[in-house]
Amino acid sequence: MPSPAVIIPGSPTSSEATLTDGDRAFEKCYSKELDTLSLDTTVDIDLEAQTPQRKPKLFASTRYAILTLYRRLFTLVFCANLALFVVIMTTDQTLLALVNATAANLLACGLARQPLVVNAIFLIVCSIPRSAPLPLRRIAAKVYHYGGVHSGCGVASLVWYVGFVGVMSHQYWSPSAANASIITSAAPVALAYIILVLLLAIIIVSHPAIRMKFHDYFELIHRFSGWLVVALFVALLLVISQQASQAQNQSLGRFLIELPAFWFLMITVAAIIQPWLFLRKVAVRAEPLSTHATRLHFDHAITTFGKGIQLAKHPLRDWHGFATFPDPAPKIVDGKPTFSCLISKAGDWTTATIQQPPTHLWKRGVLIYGFAYAMRVFKRVIVVTTGSGIGPCLSFLGDDNRPALRVLWQTRAPQKTYGEGVLHMVHQMDPTPIILDTNKCGRIDMVPIILKQVKDFKAEAVCVISNPMLTGRIVYELESRGTPAFGPIFDS
């Protein structure tokens, strides 16, 4: 395996240079395992002094911390719906208009998370050539913020539905000659309120604070309540359509065919069912790396650059997404190339998977493009990661046309924790990666190193994959100083 180049900003690169006391101090940052791989670079630990510190841009906290693209998309979608909602409620409070708008938002909300649609979004947006102007490519690389459309439409659907329930209740409890024939029984009203409670539950548990603290409960409530909402909404639509068609002396079938909400809901149902048609239990070969990490090998599909897989031990319980990467070419099972994903301790599910390696796991849908795929629009990228974040980074190996990469990886005992195989793949991404062992030097502020590497490597972007807090901090510090940086968000 090639030697890991311990490259520190501002250091000379002569292998014959004499190490100073400071150099030896920094050398201690590297694990003993890496000592067997020649340390061929002189280092200097005074990173802050070597790197020019640019001041944050004016209004940087507003632009890069508050008004993120995700929030701007959410705001745009929600405000557009709100404006139309006000118009409808002040002019024509018809049940069918409110039903159509609610169903349209439910459809958009569902499609924004549908695997085939997500893959299409990534393929279309990231097909922009690398010869395109860099500012345009940097905008395209933000495609992973599409979740703002999902959440915006989700909240907007609640607003429309509240208006629908209000109008329906008024027509039922205060009938008049104009509406008495439309709502003739308590059944649709009761059903409407049940759906309203479920919608409120879905949106409450989707709040980032609740979602991150109670992720398993969020997933169960979000999935099963979502299914139930769609099913009950279809039933409610049928009841209302039957009463409305009778009032208009029209057949139910013809009325439904001409009703947009019916088609919106049918497409929504199809979008929900499609991934589960590909539900299957697949064989998996676990390769224990350490007490902290394991590598799972699969052979049921072929992965490509930037794709991830959804895995579960029970098809109706907690599902977990992992980035995939191809195994080395010699690993062929029954004539098919295999692929892997890296699992490290991050909760009960991953801990149990490491301690009791599975032989089979459930998967659903198709492999889906994730955040890393957006980096293909650039020519040269700095990849910054910590710990098991190296797993998603390895998905860059799924494409020979990947951008030129410089890897900066800060982790604990890399060789002992992740093994020779992972280190070899890191060197496939970057022959001279920067690998920092936190067992030796603790956690180092990587921003000065990144800034220097951006300049030396002539990088067009920085890709940061770490825990949510560190990812957000590094991305903000870089973007606020004019360095384009990208990192997965909680809803990407």
Steps between C-alpha positions, in 0.01 A plus 500: 500500500634849422630708788256749650645840431491694822469834324458805719445848357817693445735207550782413263467173313858382491541153646855595598395795717605486864218459751482768768367455854171648380492254212548207738223634721258497209624160389357367824155577360536193280433148614774244544346302219566791266858522624569185299403701194777747430447851633660678208398858570628767736222667698437819690237516771439875492204476264328822602811708433544354153143545376361844419174533691242675286233693684142375473284665237249767594177341628668157480302358793173598333597377156671171589353400837140625493398544136635169375381371163289239678317771694468721193339216305269428794405868525441535127274195480312579819446871425378425147246259644403742774435780252278274289327375814409855600360566153286185505370561853403858425335435165378146441487274804410184310582162649627362171752783452637437849507123442688542173760729660550266796542198274741690273725586794488145635606379156791745477602415857506128423675528164778708656595188698424235236827317408441505124416871510800580721731312261351690206551834678866424568563369147339802334647773719846345524522437127631854465843472330817591687570753227202705621571818700608416855228712669235302310655169601512609864127570487436157343703333777239623752250253352504296822296779666193372312359397839386861537234428237394186687454678834353815342231302321440290812428803719302666219282190468408543867399863441280403205352212695418717801313732263321200350396368842383846605281546193365145523414542868326829430296347220402206719418689821350806329327361190341726248327461168836527328682228684248277675507240224882466500567393862208283607652279771745514790722226355716720273532762775621244756740352244633846418587570863682166537714588199567844649634347823727268303633786286577702812686204653710453186603866489572524873737200503666631182640802682882463494534509880247220551611308193864483610425420865233236435594377154343154530166644612518763227553234235214278619252787539607666176471184293190330639306819565590616150365181350186524712444866404514416129269198541246694708520798267413274207203369698394854591529608139277212391235590757501868406506418128202270536295771671616770258429286192150425624441870554610567141309199355828351375644151526768446765748361247474798268520742792824338627660492156445874466623575854877591517523392865413143405792475256736675742419242767530206261849612398585548868388146578707363210806697617465352849451142382778493236803474735333227701450291188879460509505393865714193540729330744855492366810313605772701667856409593629688802870582518581604859755781503512576874272534801402837354435418133404228258470480123198340337534340155209452257464348155132556411564817298769716343572833660633816341642830614305667782230237556363380833298207628215470752541207742289352780490192717120503491312629195251708700732647760799732501672548166851641470671651198866440418723616218630220278826449316618227262727225625834457324464340155630153599207454740243326278217285636316276251628715216371822658711777653434568866466826686532607862389746761682599817323470835633669814357548847242777491204355688325180608452365146858546386643376831294181480604453135868521597467272802275245327584511127193414289491244221192655336340844503192655345534758223232693315481703184801571283837642593448872534729792422611700800694810593836378365366473144467879485880530520539354151431844349844621618846438360698510826356439848636496854332214691492566875376231735527364852467145631249284317419788268763340280232245402285744300819649356598161357196522272720723280666178386193402299593719204824522300392847393496629857661835576861522613492455878709605797394310814528640853396235751510548878429181690602279785765233424405474129675175419397327821139617476433466127768265371734483203216459250339833584837677508580358158175639359575838657825496302304415188310825545813699583854356475618754759219539756533694823415259783493635856491253792306653791644239737833678470417869482134536587264687273660765279322800352495397135386832354853647465618180331200504267554862399864435414414186307231683302767743387774243431271241339309766301177342621164620371310377806532338840290194586451453876361175644502474878253512787225761448643755743857491368384488138286807551778690676767428239267573208397829659856610580608430143198648323498811716858564384427448133606135462222288340426214738233230499388256766198274552214655695259327737242458225729408208 
